[in-house]
């Protein structure tokens, strides 16, 4: 089956360079990449989630959080929320 897709110029250039470096055609590179994505969809399943939802916390950090170590002072927000929102904004 044939189809037409629009690929942003920088992404196209990266893909073309990778294909040349590995001795493949661009078509083969795209087919392999698409196959991998469909085979292992969990790798990108979290793309829409915020940093706060995706983060993996160390057990010691979780204990400290539950103990209230990161609760904000009066009038301030939770610092972990502020950091997560900052990362999402980037």
C-alpha positions in Angstrom: 0.0 0.0 0.0 1.2 3.5 -0.8 0.5 6.6 1.3 1.8 10.1 1.6 2.8 11.8 4.8 4.2 15.2 5.7 7.5 14.9 7.6 9.0 18.1 9.2 12.2 19.0 7.4 14.5 18.5 10.5 13.0 15.1 11.2 13.3 14.1 7.5 17.0 15.1 7.5 17.7 13.1 10.6 16.0 10.1 9.2 17.8 10.4 5.9 21.2 10.7 7.6 20.4 7.7 9.8 19.4 5.6 6.8 22.7 6.5 5.0 24.8 5.8 8.1 23.2 2.4 8.4 23.2 1.5 4.7 19.4 1.4 4.5 16.9 3.1 2.3 14.7 5.7 4.0 11.7 3.5 3.2 13.2 0.6 5.1 14.1 2.8 8.1 10.6 4.2 8.3 9.1 0.7 8.0 11.4 -0.7 10.8 10.6 2.3 13.0 6.9 2.0 12.5 7.0 -1.8 13.2 8.9 -1.2 16.5 6.4 1.5 17.6 3.5 -0.8 16.9 5.2 -3.8 18.6 6.2 -1.8 21.8 3.6 0.9 22.2 4.2 1.4 25.9 7.5 3.2 25.1 5.5 6.3 23.9 2.2 5.7 25.8 3.2 8.2 28.5 3.9 11.0 26.1 0.7 12.8 26.9 1.2 12.6 30.7 2.7 15.3 32.7 6.1 14.9 34.3 4.4 14.5 37.7 2.3 11.6 36.4 5.3 9.9 34.7 7.9 10.3 37.4 9.3 7.4 39.3 9.9 8.2 43.0 12.6 6.6 45.1 11.2 4.9 48.2 13.0 7.2 50.6 11.5 10.2 48.8 8.0 8.7 49.0 8.4 8.1 52.8 9.6 11.7 53.3 6.7 13.0 51.2 4.2 11.0 53.3 5.8 12.3 56.4 5.1 15.9 55.2 8.7 16.9 54.5 7.7 18.8 51.3 4.5 20.4 52.5 4.4 24.1 51.6 4.5 26.9 54.1 1.5 29.2 54.4 0.5 30.6 51.0 3.0 28.5 49.1 2.4 25.5 46.8 4.0 22.1 47.0 7.5 22.4 45.6 7.3 19.1 43.8 4.2 20.4 41.9 6.1 23.6 41.0 9.0 21.6 39.6 6.8 19.3 37.6 4.9 22.2 36.1 8.2 23.9 35.2 9.4 20.7 33.4 6.1 20.4 31.6 6.4 24.0 30.4 9.8 23.3 28.8 
